[in-house]
Amino acid sequence: MADLLPITRRHRFALRDQILTLDPERDHLAIYRISSGKEFPFDYLRGMEIALLRTFSIPSIAELLDATGEFACAGQRRYDDTFLLMGALVRFGCDSEEGRTALRTINRAHSWYRIGNDDMLYTLAAFVLEPVRWIDRFGWRSLTDHERHAAFHLYREIGRRLGIKGLPDGYEELVSFYEAHEHRHQRSTAAGTRVSRAALDVMASWFPRYVHPIARATALAVLSPPACSALGQPVPPAALTRLATAALALRARWLRHLCRPRDVSLLQVLPQVRTYTLDAPGTVMERFGIARPARTDHPLMAHCPNRGNPR
């Protein structure tokens, strides 16, 4: 084992060094694929889950999701839709046939609802920034500026194709918008409590029933106490937070000192989802995300051109 450590250390940063040879704007997709598929696949996924949870602390987002019953009635499908469609944009790129299908599907899914531009931009920002924050806390190394800016440029392109207005010109501007939006709007609401509880129930359902309470508490343990309060959820015991943090720190040290870079990107592996049967890695089907919503009688859906037309 001791003889292998110098070899492991020598190669561990090879992918990071490759990233540093690329241009964060021009090569943003290539950088993001390496970072999310090989360097930090577990961490990007956990960061996306945190991003999803944090959107429920914005009252206008929580009210819509609560009123339409999307997480209460079809939480796992909603999770899988997000995971598969955003994953397709990374695997294939926005301008590929698969990417255009994913973008068309996302736009059609959103067409059911009246969603404010700032809420769309905030959600997009969360998908950029929360994985960065997770990796800075729990990753085996910090992200490079190349990786941060590549993530910004990728999601800026996605946002442009989704018709989001007022997209920031740079990463730091996106951070400023995100923090200011939370400062103005983030607060606990009954709707946010219900939706976040439903999302936590989905995450807990991935484990045996007898550990569901522990799974829910552990998911909250990686959030800050103010974030838990903004979601209307109890702050986990300090001991559980320390245990979760220590376990993630141990994992980071193990990956840093004892593991070599991945040879195969997890983006090339068949995704593990529970709602759909997939034929091949990266499969995108038109039906993702556009099943008839659980409710179609809410005022925020009254404008919808598809209202009353089930699939």
Short mmCIF file of the C-alpha atoms (twelve columns), coordinates in Angstrom:
data_MODEL
# 
_entry.id   MODEL 
# 
loop_
_atom_site.group_PDB 
_atom_site.id 
_atom_site.type_symbol 
_atom_site.label_atom_id 
_atom_site.label_alt_id 
_atom_site.label_comp_id 
_atom_site.label_asym_id 
_atom_site.label_seq_id 
_atom_site.Cartn_x 
_atom_site.Cartn_y 
_atom_site.Cartn_z 
_atom_site.pdbx_PDB_model_num 
ATOM 1   C CA . MET A 1   0.000   0.000  0.000   1 
ATOM 2   C CA . ALA A 2   2.779   2.423  0.941   1 
ATOM 3   C CA . ASP A 3   4.447   1.840  -2.440  1 
ATOM 4   C CA . LEU A 4   1.248   2.792  -4.238  1 
ATOM 5   C CA . LEU A 5   0.719   6.120  -2.463  1 
ATOM 6   C CA . PRO A 6   3.307   8.153  -4.440  1 
ATOM 7   C CA . ILE A 7   1.872   6.805  -7.708  1 
ATOM 8   C CA . THR A 8   -1.669  7.662  -6.626  1 
ATOM 9   C CA . ARG A 9   -0.687  11.163 -5.538  1 
ATOM 10  C CA . ARG A 10  1.178   11.780 -8.784  1 
ATOM 11  C CA . HIS A 11  -1.847  10.893 -10.915 1 
ATOM 12  C CA . ARG A 12  -4.649  12.164 -8.655  1 
ATOM 13  C CA . PHE A 13  -4.581  15.682 -10.088 1 
ATOM 14  C CA . ALA A 14  -4.131  14.697 -13.741 1 
ATOM 15  C CA . LEU A 15  -7.717  15.591 -14.669 1 
ATOM 16  C CA . ARG A 16  -7.492  18.900 -12.821 1 
ATOM 17  C CA . ASP A 17  -4.325  19.697 -14.776 1 
ATOM 18  C CA . GLN A 18  -6.132  18.786 -18.006 1 
ATOM 19  C CA . ILE A 19  -8.961  21.150 -17.091 1 
ATOM 20  C CA . LEU A 20  -6.487  23.973 -16.553 1 
ATOM 21  C CA . THR A 21  -5.358  23.696 -20.186 1 
ATOM 22  C CA . LEU A 22  -8.897  24.430 -21.429 1 
ATOM 23  C CA . ASP A 23  -10.754 27.713 -21.826 1 
ATOM 24  C CA . PRO A 24  -13.656 28.081 -19.324 1 
ATOM 25  C CA . GLU A 25  -15.888 29.890 -21.819 1 
ATOM 26  C CA . ARG A 26  -15.075 28.159 -25.087 1 
ATOM 27  C CA . ASP A 27  -14.614 24.689 -23.560 1 
ATOM 28  C CA . HIS A 28  -17.206 24.957 -20.794 1 
ATOM 29  C CA . LEU A 29  -19.009 21.744 -21.730 1 
ATOM 30  C CA . ALA A 30  -15.807 19.679 -21.863 1 
ATOM 31  C CA . ILE A 31  -14.706 21.030 -18.476 1 
ATOM 32  C CA . TYR A 32  -18.099 20.416 -16.884 1 
ATOM 33  C CA . ARG A 33  -18.190 16.862 -18.219 1 
ATOM 34  C CA . ILE A 34  -14.807 16.080 -16.666 1 
ATOM 35  C CA . SER A 35  -15.665 17.785 -13.387 1 
ATOM 36  C CA . SER A 36  -19.153 16.324 -12.924 1 
ATOM 37  C CA . GLY A 37  -18.612 12.955 -14.587 1 
ATOM 38  C CA . LYS A 38  -15.138 11.976 -13.388 1 
ATOM 39  C CA . GLU A 39  -13.877 14.223 -10.597 1 
ATOM 40  C CA . PHE A 40  -17.012 14.838 -8.486  1 
ATOM 41  C CA . PRO A 41  -20.043 12.820 -9.691  1 
ATOM 42  C CA . PHE A 42  -21.328 12.098 -6.166  1 
ATOM 43  C CA . ASP A 43  -20.769 15.691 -5.067  1 
ATOM 44  C CA . TYR A 44  -22.481 17.311 -8.052  1 
ATOM 45  C CA . LEU A 45  -25.549 15.145 -7.499  1 
ATOM 46  C CA . ARG A 46  -25.705 15.991 -3.798  1 
ATOM 47  C CA . GLY A 47  -25.238 19.673 -4.608  1 
ATOM 48  C CA . MET A 48  -28.134 19.507 -7.079  1 
ATOM 49  C CA . GLU A 49  -30.324 17.976 -4.392  1 
ATOM 50  C CA . ILE A 50  -29.409 20.801 -2.016  1 
ATOM 51  C CA . ALA A 51  -30.196 23.299 -4.791  1 
ATOM 52  C CA . LEU A 52  -33.618 21.751 -5.269  1 
ATOM 53  C CA . LEU A 53  -34.348 21.936 -1.545  1 
ATOM 54  C CA . ARG A 54  -33.249 25.556 -1.290  1 
ATOM 55  C CA . THR A 55  -35.686 26.653 -3.989  1 
ATOM 56  C CA . PHE A 56  -38.523 25.661 -1.638  1 
ATOM 57  C CA . SER A 57  -37.479 28.464 0.736   1 
ATOM 58  C CA . ILE A 58  -38.616 31.004 -1.879  1 
ATOM 59  C CA . PRO A 59  -42.364 31.515 -1.211  1 
ATOM 60  C CA . SER A 60  -43.447 31.973 -4.838  1 
ATOM 61  C CA . ILE A 61  -41.745 28.715 -5.883  1 
ATOM 62  C CA . ALA A 62  -43.007 26.791 -2.872  1 
ATOM 63  C CA . GLU A 63  -46.576 28.064 -3.303  1 
ATOM 64  C CA . LEU A 64  -46.748 26.893 -6.902  1 
ATOM 65  C CA . LEU A 65  -45.283 23.443 -6.225  1 
ATOM 66  C CA . ASP A 66  -47.470 22.995 -3.165  1 
ATOM 67  C CA . ALA A 67  -50.673 24.098 -4.880  1 
ATOM 68  C CA . THR A 68  -50.130 21.921 -7.933  1 
ATOM 69  C CA . GLY A 69  -49.139 18.892 -5.856  1 
ATOM 70  C CA . GLU A 70  -46.120 17.994 -7.975  1 
ATOM 71  C CA . PHE A 71  -43.901 16.823 -5.117  1 
ATOM 72  C CA . ALA A 72  -46.673 15.570 -2.856  1 
ATOM 73  C CA . CYS A 73  -48.230 13.410 -5.589  1 
ATOM 74  C CA . ALA A 74  -45.337 12.664 -7.946  1 
ATOM 75  C CA . GLY A 75  -42.144 13.557 -6.127  1 
ATOM 76  C CA . GLN A 76  -39.982 10.746 -7.471  1 
ATOM 77  C CA . ARG A 77  -41.055 11.453 -11.051 1 
ATOM 78  C CA . ARG A 78  -40.296 15.148 -10.609 1 
ATOM 79  C CA . TYR A 79  -36.848 14.275 -9.217  1 
ATOM 80  C CA . ASP A 80  -36.141 11.844 -12.067 1 
ATOM 81  C CA . ASP A 81  -37.322 14.339 -14.697 1 
ATOM 82  C CA . THR A 82  -34.901 16.970 -13.409 1 
ATOM 83  C CA . PHE A 83  -32.020 14.495 -13.122 1 
ATOM 84  C CA . LEU A 84  -32.503 13.002 -16.593 1 
ATOM 85  C CA . LEU A 85  -33.190 16.174 -18.529 1 
ATOM 86  C CA . MET A 86  -30.371 18.235 -17.013 1 
ATOM 87  C CA . GLY A 87  -28.085 15.226 -17.354 1 
ATOM 88  C CA . ALA A 88  -28.928 14.963 -21.053 1 
ATOM 89  C CA . LEU A 89  -27.887 18.574 -21.605 1 
ATOM 90  C CA . VAL A 90  -24.501 17.820 -20.050 1 
ATOM 91  C CA . ARG A 91  -23.968 14.496 -21.817 1 
ATOM 92  C CA . PHE A 92  -24.939 15.684 -25.286 1 
ATOM 93  C CA . GLY A 93  -24.817 19.487 -25.235 1 
ATOM 94  C CA . CYS A 94  -27.550 22.020 -25.932 1 
ATOM 95  C CA . ASP A 95  -27.130 21.959 -29.700 1 
ATOM 96  C CA . SER A 96  -27.320 18.187 -30.163 1 
ATOM 97  C CA . GLU A 97  -30.541 16.455 -31.198 1 
ATOM 98  C CA . GLU A 98  -30.848 15.018 -27.685 1 
ATOM 99  C CA . GLY A 99  -30.118 18.397 -26.129 1 
ATOM 100 C CA . ARG A 100 -32.766 20.135 -28.229 1 
ATOM 101 C CA . THR A 101 -35.244 17.435 -27.241 1 
ATOM 102 C CA . ALA A 102 -34.418 17.975 -23.555 1 
ATOM 103 C CA . LEU A 103 -34.787 21.757 -23.866 1 
ATOM 104 C CA . ARG A 104 -38.078 21.411 -25.730 1 
ATOM 105 C CA . THR A 105 -39.328 19.042 -23.036 1 
ATOM 106 C CA . ILE A 106 -38.293 21.393 -20.206 1 
ATOM 107 C CA . ASN A 107 -40.021 24.325 -21.884 1 
ATOM 108 C CA . ARG A 108 -43.165 22.272 -22.431 1 
ATOM 109 C CA . ALA A 109 -43.167 21.143 -18.798 1 
ATOM 110 C CA . HIS A 110 -42.866 24.750 -17.637 1 
ATOM 111 C CA . SER A 111 -45.646 25.840 -19.970 1 
ATOM 112 C CA . TRP A 112 -48.174 24.351 -17.542 1 
ATOM 113 C CA . TYR A 113 -47.344 27.075 -15.010 1 
ATOM 114 C CA . ARG A 114 -47.009 30.821 -14.644 1 
ATOM 115 C CA . ILE A 115 -43.404 31.090 -13.433 1 
ATOM 116 C CA . GLY A 116 -41.713 34.428 -12.777 1 
ATOM 117 C CA . ASN A 117 -38.446 35.164 -14.595 1 
ATOM 118 C CA . ASP A 118 -36.580 35.810 -11.331 1 
ATOM 119 C CA . ASP A 119 -37.681 32.435 -9.977  1 
ATOM 120 C CA . MET A 120 -36.383 30.751 -13.126 1 
ATOM 121 C CA . LEU A 121 -33.089 32.632 -12.847 1 
ATOM 122 C CA . TYR A 122 -32.799 31.837 -9.132  1 
ATOM 123 C CA . THR A 123 -33.318 28.114 -9.788  1 
ATOM 124 C CA . LEU A 124 -30.721 28.192 -12.568 1 
ATOM 125 C CA . ALA A 125 -28.279 29.949 -10.223 1 
ATOM 126 C CA . ALA A 126 -28.893 27.337 -7.530  1 
ATOM 127 C CA . PHE A 127 -27.931 24.563 -9.970  1 
ATOM 128 C CA . VAL A 128 -24.638 26.365 -10.588 1 
ATOM 129 C CA . LEU A 129 -23.743 27.513 -7.092  1 
ATOM 130 C CA . GLU A 130 -24.936 24.839 -4.679  1 
ATOM 131 C CA . PRO A 131 -22.732 22.081 -6.191  1 
ATOM 132 C CA . VAL A 132 -19.804 24.527 -5.980  1 
ATOM 133 C CA . ARG A 133 -20.536 25.198 -2.308  1 
ATOM 134 C CA . TRP A 134 -20.923 21.487 -1.575  1 
ATOM 135 C CA . ILE A 135 -17.587 20.629 -3.201  1 
ATOM 136 C CA . ASP A 136 -15.837 23.481 -1.417  1 
ATOM 137 C CA . ARG A 137 -17.070 21.984 1.876   1 
ATOM 138 C CA . PHE A 138 -16.922 18.257 1.232   1 
ATOM 139 C CA . GLY A 139 -15.010 17.606 -1.984  1 
ATOM 140 C CA . TRP A 140 -11.627 15.894 -2.069  1 
ATOM 141 C CA . ARG A 141 -10.254 19.121 -3.538  1 
ATOM 142 C CA . SER A 142 -11.669 22.577 -4.168  1 
ATOM 143 C CA . LEU A 143 -12.962 23.451 -7.584  1 
ATOM 144 C CA . THR A 144 -10.682 25.481 -9.808  1 
ATOM 145 C CA . ASP A 145 -11.820 28.838 -11.136 1 
ATOM 146 C CA . HIS A 146 -11.936 27.135 -14.536 1 
ATOM 147 C CA . GLU A 147 -14.579 24.722 -13.209 1 
ATOM 148 C CA . ARG A 148 -16.632 27.456 -11.523 1 
ATOM 149 C CA . HIS A 149 -16.693 29.620 -14.621 1 
ATOM 150 C CA . ALA A 150 -17.325 26.674 -16.938 1 
ATOM 151 C CA . ALA A 151 -20.407 25.778 -14.867 1 
ATOM 152 C CA . PHE A 152 -21.597 29.377 -15.174 1 
ATOM 153 C CA . HIS A 153 -21.144 29.450 -18.949 1 
ATOM 154 C CA . LEU A 154 -22.903 26.088 -19.401 1 
ATOM 155 C CA . TYR A 155 -25.958 27.115 -17.409 1 
ATOM 156 C CA . ARG A 156 -25.990 30.551 -18.993 1 
ATOM 157 C CA . GLU A 157 -26.351 28.819 -22.364 1 
ATOM 158 C CA . ILE A 158 -29.114 26.620 -20.964 1 
ATOM 159 C CA . GLY A 159 -30.860 29.660 -19.503 1 
ATOM 160 C CA . ARG A 160 -30.657 31.520 -22.797 1 
ATOM 161 C CA . ARG A 161 -32.310 28.621 -24.598 1 
ATOM 162 C CA . LEU A 162 -35.015 28.440 -21.934 1 
ATOM 163 C CA . GLY A 163 -35.846 32.090 -22.570 1 
ATOM 164 C CA . ILE A 164 -34.686 33.392 -19.180 1 
ATOM 165 C CA . LYS A 165 -34.166 37.167 -19.246 1 
ATOM 166 C CA . GLY A 166 -31.471 39.214 -17.515 1 
ATOM 167 C CA . LEU A 167 -28.848 36.473 -17.418 1 
ATOM 168 C CA . PRO A 168 -25.696 37.719 -15.646 1 
ATOM 169 C CA . ASP A 169 -22.551 38.287 -17.675 1 
ATOM 170 C CA . GLY A 170 -20.197 36.614 -15.203 1 
ATOM 171 C CA . TYR A 171 -19.926 34.144 -12.327 1 
ATOM 172 C CA . GLU A 172 -19.515 36.803 -9.631  1 
ATOM 173 C CA . GLU A 173 -22.604 38.633 -10.900 1 
ATOM 174 C CA . LEU A 174 -24.567 35.380 -10.642 1 
ATOM 175 C CA . VAL A 175 -23.419 34.952 -7.034  1 
ATOM 176 C CA . SER A 176 -24.543 38.507 -6.240  1 
ATOM 177 C CA . PHE A 177 -27.983 37.918 -7.772  1 
ATOM 178 C CA . TYR A 178 -28.406 34.606 -5.917  1 
ATOM 179 C CA . GLU A 179 -27.516 36.001 -2.533  1 
ATOM 180 C CA . ALA A 180 -29.561 39.170 -3.009  1 
ATOM 181 C CA . HIS A 181 -32.616 37.185 -4.145  1 
ATOM 182 C CA . GLU A 182 -32.412 34.976 -1.064  1 
ATOM 183 C CA . HIS A 183 -31.940 38.004 1.188   1 
ATOM 184 C CA . ARG A 184 -35.087 39.623 -0.229  1 
ATOM 185 C CA . HIS A 185 -37.361 36.610 -0.494  1 
ATOM 186 C CA . GLN A 186 -36.166 33.581 1.485   1 
ATOM 187 C CA . ARG A 187 -38.399 32.761 4.432   1 
ATOM 188 C CA . SER A 188 -40.325 29.922 5.979   1 
ATOM 189 C CA . THR A 189 -43.861 29.338 4.741   1 
ATOM 190 C CA . ALA A 190 -46.392 26.579 5.270   1 
ATOM 191 C CA . ALA A 191 -46.139 25.722 1.560   1 
ATOM 192 C CA . GLY A 192 -42.350 25.513 1.745   1 
ATOM 193 C CA . THR A 193 -42.565 23.243 4.768   1 
ATOM 194 C CA . ARG A 194 -44.952 20.874 2.985   1 
ATOM 195 C CA . VAL A 195 -42.989 20.750 -0.264  1 
ATOM 196 C CA . SER A 196 -39.602 20.306 1.417   1 
ATOM 197 C CA . ARG A 197 -41.065 17.559 3.588   1 
ATOM 198 C CA . ALA A 198 -42.363 15.799 0.468   1 
ATOM 199 C CA . ALA A 199 -38.930 16.099 -1.179  1 
ATOM 200 C CA . LEU A 200 -37.227 14.728 1.943   1 
ATOM 201 C CA . ASP A 201 -39.707 11.834 1.915   1 
ATOM 202 C CA . VAL A 202 -38.620 11.042 -1.656  1 
ATOM 203 C CA . MET A 203 -34.951 10.984 -0.593  1 
ATOM 204 C CA . ALA A 204 -35.742 8.865  2.455   1 
ATOM 205 C CA . SER A 205 -37.677 6.381  0.296   1 
ATOM 206 C CA . TRP A 206 -34.407 5.281  -1.302  1 
ATOM 207 C CA . PHE A 207 -33.523 3.533  1.970   1 
ATOM 208 C CA . PRO A 208 -35.244 0.822  4.058   1 
ATOM 209 C CA . ARG A 209 -38.318 2.105  5.850   1 
ATOM 210 C CA . TYR A 210 -36.876 1.681  9.325   1 
ATOM 211 C CA . VAL A 211 -34.137 4.273  8.620   1 
ATOM 212 C CA . HIS A 212 -36.393 6.886  7.002   1 
ATOM 213 C CA . PRO A 213 -36.296 9.269  10.012  1 
ATOM 214 C CA . ILE A 214 -32.495 9.066  10.105  1 
ATOM 215 C CA . ALA A 215 -32.265 9.603  6.335   1 
ATOM 216 C CA . ARG A 216 -34.431 12.743 6.528   1 
ATOM 217 C CA . ALA A 217 -32.417 14.146 9.442   1 
ATOM 218 C CA . THR A 218 -29.107 13.377 7.715   1 
ATOM 219 C CA . ALA A 219 -30.223 15.186 4.564   1 
ATOM 220 C CA . LEU A 220 -30.909 18.253 6.720   1 
ATOM 221 C CA . ALA A 221 -27.647 17.856 8.656   1 
ATOM 222 C CA . VAL A 222 -25.600 19.123 5.705   1 
ATOM 223 C CA . LEU A 223 -27.673 22.325 5.556   1 
ATOM 224 C CA . SER A 224 -26.987 25.317 7.750   1 
ATOM 225 C CA . PRO A 225 -29.435 25.934 10.635  1 
ATOM 226 C CA . PRO A 226 -30.789 29.090 8.896   1 
ATOM 227 C CA . ALA A 227 -31.462 27.068 5.748   1 
ATOM 228 C CA . CYS A 228 -33.345 24.425 7.742   1 
ATOM 229 C CA . SER A 229 -35.399 27.135 9.399   1 
ATOM 230 C CA . ALA A 230 -36.155 28.768 6.037   1 
ATOM 231 C CA . LEU A 231 -37.532 25.413 4.879   1 
ATOM 232 C CA . GLY A 232 -39.621 25.098 8.041   1 
ATOM 233 C CA . GLN A 233 -37.741 21.938 9.001   1 
ATOM 234 C CA . PRO A 234 -36.238 21.087 12.402  1 
ATOM 235 C CA . VAL A 235 -32.531 21.691 12.875  1 
ATOM 236 C CA . PRO A 236 -30.918 18.255 13.323  1 
ATOM 237 C CA . PRO A 237 -29.069 17.443 16.551  1 
ATOM 238 C CA . ALA A 238 -25.553 18.863 16.629  1 
ATOM 239 C CA . ALA A 239 -24.149 15.368 17.126  1 
ATOM 240 C CA . LEU A 240 -25.693 14.177 13.851  1 
ATOM 241 C CA . THR A 241 -24.324 17.217 12.009  1 
ATOM 242 C CA . ARG A 242 -20.837 16.523 13.375  1 
ATOM 243 C CA . LEU A 243 -21.108 12.856 12.419  1 
ATOM 244 C CA . ALA A 244 -22.246 13.617 8.865   1 
ATOM 245 C CA . THR A 245 -19.516 16.232 8.431   1 
ATOM 246 C CA . ALA A 246 -16.851 13.868 9.769   1 
ATOM 247 C CA . ALA A 247 -17.987 11.038 7.485   1 
ATOM 248 C CA . LEU A 248 -17.830 13.306 4.427   1 
ATOM 249 C CA . ALA A 249 -14.419 14.614 5.473   1 
ATOM 250 C CA . LEU A 250 -13.148 11.043 5.831   1 
ATOM 251 C CA . ARG A 251 -14.505 10.214 2.391   1 
ATOM 252 C CA . ALA A 252 -12.721 13.255 0.941   1 
ATOM 253 C CA . ARG A 253 -9.383  12.222 2.444   1 
ATOM 254 C CA . TRP A 254 -9.791  8.665  1.180   1 
ATOM 255 C CA . LEU A 255 -10.510 9.895  -2.352  1 
ATOM 256 C CA . ARG A 256 -7.651  12.382 -2.287  1 
ATOM 257 C CA . HIS A 257 -4.932  10.067 -0.999  1 
ATOM 258 C CA . LEU A 258 -5.950  6.535  -2.000  1 
ATOM 259 C CA . CYS A 259 -7.865  6.822  -5.286  1 
ATOM 260 C CA . ARG A 260 -6.789  7.373  -8.843  1 
ATOM 261 C CA . PRO A 261 -8.797  9.488  -11.311 1 
ATOM 262 C CA . ARG A 262 -11.809 7.814  -12.888 1 
ATOM 263 C CA . ASP A 263 -11.176 6.260  -16.281 1 
ATOM 264 C CA . VAL A 264 -14.867 6.148  -17.221 1 
ATOM 265 C CA . SER A 265 -17.194 9.084  -16.742 1 
ATOM 266 C CA . LEU A 266 -20.375 8.310  -14.849 1 
ATOM 267 C CA . LEU A 267 -22.128 10.334 -17.550 1 
ATOM 268 C CA . GLN A 268 -21.577 7.295  -19.778 1 
ATOM 269 C CA . VAL A 269 -23.226 4.919  -17.300 1 
ATOM 270 C CA . LEU A 270 -26.934 4.117  -17.445 1 
ATOM 271 C CA . PRO A 271 -28.600 6.445  -14.896 1 
ATOM 272 C CA . GLN A 272 -30.264 4.816  -11.908 1 
ATOM 273 C CA . VAL A 273 -33.820 6.155  -11.880 1 
ATOM 274 C CA . ARG A 274 -36.983 4.754  -10.365 1 
ATOM 275 C CA . THR A 275 -39.752 6.198  -12.538 1 
ATOM 276 C CA . TYR A 276 -38.631 5.244  -16.041 1 
ATOM 277 C CA . THR A 277 -37.143 2.265  -17.829 1 
ATOM 278 C CA . LEU A 278 -34.156 3.442  -19.864 1 
ATOM 279 C CA . ASP A 279 -32.844 1.800  -23.010 1 
ATOM 280 C CA . ALA A 280 -29.341 3.271  -23.060 1 
ATOM 281 C CA . PRO A 281 -27.179 5.808  -21.205 1 
ATOM 282 C CA . GLY A 282 -28.484 9.298  -21.774 1 
ATOM 283 C CA . THR A 283 -31.858 8.259  -23.150 1 
ATOM 284 C CA . VAL A 284 -34.148 11.254 -23.530 1 
ATOM 285 C CA . MET A 285 -37.821 10.631 -24.180 1 
ATOM 286 C CA . GLU A 286 -40.382 13.270 -25.033 1 
ATOM 287 C CA . ARG A 287 -42.593 12.286 -22.133 1 
ATOM 288 C CA . PHE A 288 -40.063 13.274 -19.439 1 
ATOM 289 C CA . GLY A 289 -41.394 16.105 -17.361 1 
ATOM 290 C CA . ILE A 290 -44.634 16.652 -19.254 1 
ATOM 291 C CA . ALA A 291 -47.058 14.200 -17.751 1 
ATOM 292 C CA . ARG A 292 -50.299 15.924 -16.854 1 
ATOM 293 C CA . PRO A 293 -49.753 17.770 -13.546 1 
ATOM 294 C CA . ALA A 294 -51.391 16.445 -10.421 1 
ATOM 295 C CA . ARG A 295 -53.660 19.528 -10.358 1 
ATOM 296 C CA . THR A 296 -54.755 21.810 -13.191 1 
ATOM 297 C CA . ASP A 297 -57.247 24.019 -11.347 1 
ATOM 298 C CA . HIS A 298 -54.860 26.431 -9.620  1 
ATOM 299 C CA . PRO A 299 -54.917 30.128 -10.649 1 
ATOM 300 C CA . LEU A 300 -51.220 30.019 -11.489 1 
ATOM 301 C CA . MET A 301 -52.079 27.539 -14.239 1 
ATOM 302 C CA . ALA A 302 -55.097 29.337 -15.687 1 
ATOM 303 C CA . HIS A 303 -53.156 30.824 -18.585 1 
ATOM 304 C CA . CYS A 304 -51.714 27.493 -19.711 1 
ATOM 305 C CA . PRO A 305 -52.428 26.741 -23.391 1 
ATOM 306 C CA . ASN A 306 -52.249 22.994 -22.655 1 
ATOM 307 C CA . ARG A 307 -54.761 23.138 -19.824 1 
ATOM 308 C CA . GLY A 308 -57.359 20.446 -20.107 1 
ATOM 309 C CA . ASN A 309 -55.422 18.481 -22.718 1 
ATOM 310 C CA . PRO A 310 -54.084 15.367 -21.043 1 
ATOM 311 C CA . ARG A 311 -51.291 13.427 -22.692 1 
# 
